[in-house]
Amino acid sequence: MKKKVGVLALQGDFEAHRKALERAGADAVEVRTQADLDTVDGLIIPGGESTSMLKLLHIENLFEPLRAFGQHKPIFGTCAGAILLAREVSNPAQESFGLMDIAVERNAYGRQLDSRIVKLDGDVEAVFIRAPIIRSAGPEVKVIASYNGTPVWAEQGRHMVATFHPELTADTRVHESFLRKI
């Protein structure tokens, strides 16, 4: 049976994640309400603008339901999604779910002009767009890949983060890795 995975569809490139999940073999659905959230086995919080995403989460009354969802089911956060899963956010400080023991600095790789595509360990293509940096990771966090000595893909328990955009490549290995957590 296919795993049913939601993609938070309030802001960001949720459509690209939906297509990547389908290529990886999942049943992907867009999540906009708590009722949508209640139907999925796991969730991706896409990249976008974390401050705007936070405002929308509060407007739609999804912040607390998402935090509660993460207490029992896996969440994969990419870029802004990684920021929202962190226990600590800087540049500037902002609210987050605190579901992973990581400290993240927003927009640490620079402006939009500083975006780049690189190859990580295992020949995984990583697209960085105004990406955050994981400044520290707790002892239970497993770093899967690094770029220039800094973690860019990590997991802790049921959750996973990437500071890059795996949905913007044809490679589905990052999404497949998340599906194995469900």
Secondary structure, DSSP 4 states (H G I P E B T S, - for coil): ---EEEEE-SSSSHHHHHHHHHHTT-EEEEE-SHHHHTT-SEEEE--S-HHHHHHHHHHTT-HHHHHHHHTTS-EEEETHHHHHHEEEEESS-------EEEEEETTTT-SGGG-EEEE-GGG-EEEESS--EEEEE-TTPEEEEEETTEEEEEEETTEEEESS-GGGSS--HHHHHHHTT-
